[in-house]
Structure formats: structure tokens, C-alpha cells
Amino acid sequence: MVSTNCGVSLIAPILSLMPHRGDLHLLRPELPEELEDLPSTAEGEWRRLSESEVWQAQRGFFHHQGVGAWSKGTVPHYITTNPALARAYAQVVIGYWRDWQRDAMGGGEEPFYILELGAGSGRFGYMFLRALLELRQRSPLASLPFCYILSDFTESNLQFWQSHRSLQPFVEQGVLDFALFDAEKDGEVRLRRAGRTLEPARLARPLVAIANYVFDSIPHDAFAVKDGQLHECLFSHGGLALDGKNPEWFQEVLPEFRSRPIDPAYYPEPGFNALLASYASRLGNSTFLFEVAALRCLDRLRRLTGDRLLVLSADKGYVDEESLQGLGEPHLEGHGSFSLAVNFHAIGAHVAASGGRALFGGHPRSSINICAFLNGAPPGGYVECELAFHEHVVRAGPDDTYTVRRGAEAHYESMTTVQLLSLIRLTRDDPRVVRDCLPALMEKVEEADASLKKEVATVVRRAWDNHYPIGEERDLAFEVGLLMVRAGLHEEALFYFNASLELCGAASATLWNVGMCHLALGRFDEAVARLRRARELDAHVIPLNAFRPNKESSPP
């Protein structure tokens, strides 16, 4: 039998794929006719999408769920929290710093800041910091000071990060801080550990901001173009009371859109209105989303940095006008919370209007769009940053890695051990890939020669170093320990079983396995102590022949 509880299973695990965000798209039904006597957005049930109560319920959901929103698999996140994406971002950031270093080295001791918006569980930040520190050490910027800021709008996430053992080494090195930062309204950043506030136009160095699966979850507006006339798409959620404390709250939402013509001066920001007018003149009959909260957030960050800003964002959405043609009313994708496809084209056009530029991928993306938005003028231009973006995002990037991994999933059992190890390396030492490959590796590793077994241990250990536990049910350390035993690598197995004890607490199965590994290594006293402790915890769950270090030996 296989259990999903920490440290219980004694046999190879089964595949357990985390849910992933399905294709976000805009549906294509005909829009309803305009209402003749539509209530005002302030008084009636029909409102601008950005002013709907669903956004407050959304915030309530993340506030009350905390890290559980991700650890329980409710909110998809793997595609934006994996080592391939983290390393690609780190390469782009290194390039960005190299472009600015001649102009910005006069910042004294002040570090370059990297602000992650909506950091959630902190998993991406952990992987990014590991990749960035390695790359920085191998570059001419080895001594360049920097500080990564994990931020979110809810205090419980900050408490989780501050107590997470995997993040403590970065805190001790002085390269990690935390901030309560609301992307919907804040314009300054208060650093929790440093005790200082990053205020507008006072940063000595340019800023990097990271926004993965953020812009899709903060307020949007929706518009329709009909025969060259711009209409607002007003939204109703069905008139039900929405309670974000209920993890199933979004299932009660009955989304509906209706449209009516609007005045050209729709927003107080002239630039927003100019962008809407350009869509009205070029799109034809179509509906599009407008990331009003994201655009205002970027404007505040530009003011914070004195217009020296790099924003990296990964999300589902649209990057050109062609993909916006002929779309129907917006689709709210539910997954505990909800999200909308991001109109990256509008964000890029707004950045360009402010004198910046946008970088997009050069071919259709099958799973996710990765975009870079640049403001400012380093002395030699963005040569290094654009090169890094081209090589590590456009030419062959995280979206391609994800696509290959998905295609390989159904073939793990038929792949050789060498091929499985190549896949793990290709995905930049992804612990998720190790987890999913474990059943296949379990079946093959006993027949591998000593050299290949050693390589299995090396590759898996590198992936383990990328593992960032957030309370998910499966005990990866325990399962990898079983793999090491199958390979006859009992010292390696001890490392993982002991990691399981630290992360998941004392469990009889884990202690039993620790004892058996000590026995195989000739450490009789240690073995007896662990086996006795295992029996004290549960005398019945473990039969005497449940686990053998090798085929010839038997437990005492």
C-alpha cells in the first residue's frame, strides 16, 4: 500500500501529478445587446469589472488560505515556480546588471534590489536565489551587492517565509529581506529585516520586479469594440454574497457581461485612454481585457525607481494585436481563486509610451508567455539583457522545457536511466521531475552499474537542493531514500531518511528504514536504537521483512 502521509510508504510511490493551470482563453459567444436602462456602475449590480466584489473575495481567499492555497494544490503554480524559469530569470537579471554596472556602480554600499510581487509560498524566490548566487559567482559581478525581497499583501505569508529553514541561509548572507507590499496600491517598500523604506526616486540603483501569476489575479477591466465604437463590458457575479473565507467561494459566482458605449475620457490617465482608442481603431469587432491594476502598479514602480526598471512576468495571455482579434466575452478561470488571461500587448504598449520597451518570445507559446518590460537608459543600451532574454527565454526557454517535460511524462517507464537523468538535467535539476520519475527509476536503478548509480545519486542530490517544502502531503525525502536503497547507496539513503524525519517528524517507517541502513553499513548499535524506536512508535505496521538493504540480508 502507498500512503500520502509523511514517512509511511515502504514501497515505490505512484505518480501523483500536481494540478496545473489549464489553457486560459476568451470564449467566443456573441455579446448580449446593450442594455437600454442599465443601472450605474456605482448603484446597481452591473459594474466595471475592476470594481466588482469578486476582487475583494479573491483577496479574502488568499488572506485566509495563506500558503495552504499552494500546498494543497488548490491554486496552480508549478509552471511559474520551477528551476528552469528561475535560472532563465537569473540569466536575464545578470545581463541587466551588466548593462547598468558602468552607470550604477556609484551606488556605494546600497544593493541592487529585486522585488518579487505576490511571492506566495516563496518557492520561486528560493530557486531564483540559488541560481542567481551561482551565476553571479561565475560572472564579473561576483562582489556586486544585491537584496531579493519576497513580498505579498498578507502577513501570514511573510511569517511563513521568515520561519522557513530553507530561506535562513540567504537571510544570514544578507541577500534576502521581506516586505508587506500590496501590488494594487503601494508605492513604497518597507523592508522587514533591514528596517528601511524604499521610497520614490531615492533608490541609487535600478530595480528588478518579478510578477509571476500576479497580473492575472488583480483587477482588470473589459472592453468590446463594435463597428469601431468602444464599449465597456460591465460585469455581474450573480448577485450572491461572496465570502472569500470559503475555499469554494468561486463556485458560487455566476459571471455575466453586458456592454454599453463609453466616453473617450474613460480613465483619469490620458495614456490609458489613448491606448483604448488605438484598440477601437484597429481591432475590429472583438473583446479585450485591460490590466488597469497592473498598469498602475508599474507606474508606481517606475516612480519608485526614477524610471529605471526591469519587470519580468510569466503568465497566460496575449502578446500581440493579432491574438486579440475576434475574441468574445472574457472567461474567468476558477481554481480556488480565479484568474484572467493577461493582455501583455497592452502592458507593452503602455511601457513603450513611457519611453521603455517590451521583450516577448519569438514563437507561439504552448503553455505560458514570459515577458520583460524595460524602462531607463543604461550607457550602452540593453545589450547584455536582451542577449540573455533571447538565449534563455526566446531561443529555447522555460516554456519549451515545460512542453518537453509534459510530453515525456507518459514515457518514463520506457526511458532508460540515462535518458531520465538527462531529462532531470534538462529541466535544471527539477525536484518535481525527480518525483514523477521515481517509479521508473526504482525499476531500473538496481540493474545499473556502479558508475551510473553514482550519477543517479549526484543528479538527484542537485535536484533535492532545489526542493522547497511548503507542507505538501507527499514526502519526497522518504521516497528518494527508497531509491537510494534500491541503488545500494545506504549512506545517501540515510541523508534523505533523516531529512524526512526533520521535515515530517518521527515516523515508524522512516525510523525503521534508518535502522536498516545503519545495519547495512555495519553500524549495529545505531541500527538497534532506531529499530527499537520504530517499534515503540508502532509495533504492528512494519513486518520484519518489509524492508531489506539487499536481497541477501534479513532484518533481526
Steps between C-alpha positions, in 0.01 A plus 500: 500500500608857436416780736521870430588578862855595588733205554253212476545328165749212483470439128549701183261797472240532229486801269310790648489793264431842646211681336610759252328801361297406195501708187369845577308636210222736412174341394345601172123532539324807368482781753150580630329811366566821691258568780270797447462586868813359654551600868806712574814314596490656846137420581404181326610141477677561167843653553829553336685172528779668701241623757327166549479335842674193359837667548444555871385139534814396311717689749308342786568155358878553490498671839321214674663213309855631535760254370231231507370643171809344337595212731155342457523527123199733484677775305721381211856624529755247372545660160619826663694341788748267336879507465496555123306825532702610803830448318380676185397801708835496679681510165293801390562681829875444473485649150298796628752569775789482253326758281464735795824434686704782342232754591377355827818389674502837672217387726744435783396221733135508397409171333312437182148408611284227347136522608278195450133597497245253633772254600250254650677199644850639435595200288596698189710742705691210654582347161583839349742589780683168464538556125594868529768443765661229287494713184622812678795309641596385148466850352699826528234613750605265780528784752193694387265553799134411456192428708201290398169608653222247545176698517127440523196681634419253780698472823466122534719446193773720648488302822537178302805627311669641808476164677589280201827319558589491129504880485712559810840464325403782262394717792832432671688597181309828491349436156137450607243725663122506530232762446127539536423649159163529330540511123157661470587817692848527655766731363778443753658189648565458872769239559422282799855403597702802387251738662519747212246619245562514127338827397433662161802642318739419788639169375863531394478202266248363249232257620393158376139397564369145451129436449414136430130409502430842653359722226237236417357518852470874571226729362438517126247687294340361186405678177340412169549662162186500284521658158775734615314609815650419840272345763564414862410146603322528832512198726256323730593212729141385546406718796617244757684590819866402449702369791870454429536306827325213326761319285224408255371856471560539128268211418213725610588773249274526195702727269315699236599795283295773333633789298427866432681781317740716701642848500853526355626651830430178688801503733671788681826388331519644146741227396246231584236675291739536207568128510126422507449728201771318307325169561168645388656610172687178421340194660174469309219322683664342802520502878818563696614522860676802640738445794421822682645387836818364340557820299458718808733271695768538232459877501554507878809282466638731231458796734663301779807431290538827314395325178773231518308176510499145366178301544499126431160334478379150413132432445233385257394769259545689175809680371386649166198659340444208268421271794244754627297493179152348510486414868173465688413580857766436765533166674573487873703187566418356842750312717410585859576857402450614141714651227469668163721486194744791506504755219878530488467698178331784691770492768772511235332788317468697824867441584600608147293819536707586809823464303568137591485180303350152525665165424281208397569148379555449128273198444155388621511388861324175584467549874608842622626840383817644654540874452751768596416869527788747510510866599812714524810556291823327608815643337537234232138399467354164600746285306569239770141487627352453154760237414418304815127528432547376144721206598320385815138591430441543125740255335439211737336594826297380796185464289686256274636312801149470643363376167770232469443388859126467442561299186739266681267427792320215327829333405700491823466123529644445152790745544841378606666616820739715295206663320319569828810663644535711185141619544568601860810693393311658208236632741778660706489245784127510558385316815152466347647305210694280742177433689316403184787283370542309825289193406701455179832558673403253773448228241827565316762609752576155645626384160721807446879470535685673784592804293141560390370453855744766615370735229143431612599608850676814370214614277233430760697685770520811280125484449445448871692820566226678300226346713309755705240334724172684553304232686389286208389150590754295309828447683758533223794441734362164609431390145847600379643310795332187366660562161845526657443170680404335172831630363685354797609849610415477868695806611308709246177336612573601860530863392150497353336298777647738757373792293156338512521481879589870518226611262217264593583389853569158648318223314540130563563414135769766463676399820486135398664584168767707674574201722523264204741733320725512808487121512606474136790735576612286794391744772326253729443727802347779292285247318362346817420840651298609193322167459396496865373855473301405189338209683419727795308728268317219323558134566259376235530713188842368396546126436847359550556450128353832387833654411835341416822685427583232243360169383729288717458667840200480732401724789566374855 
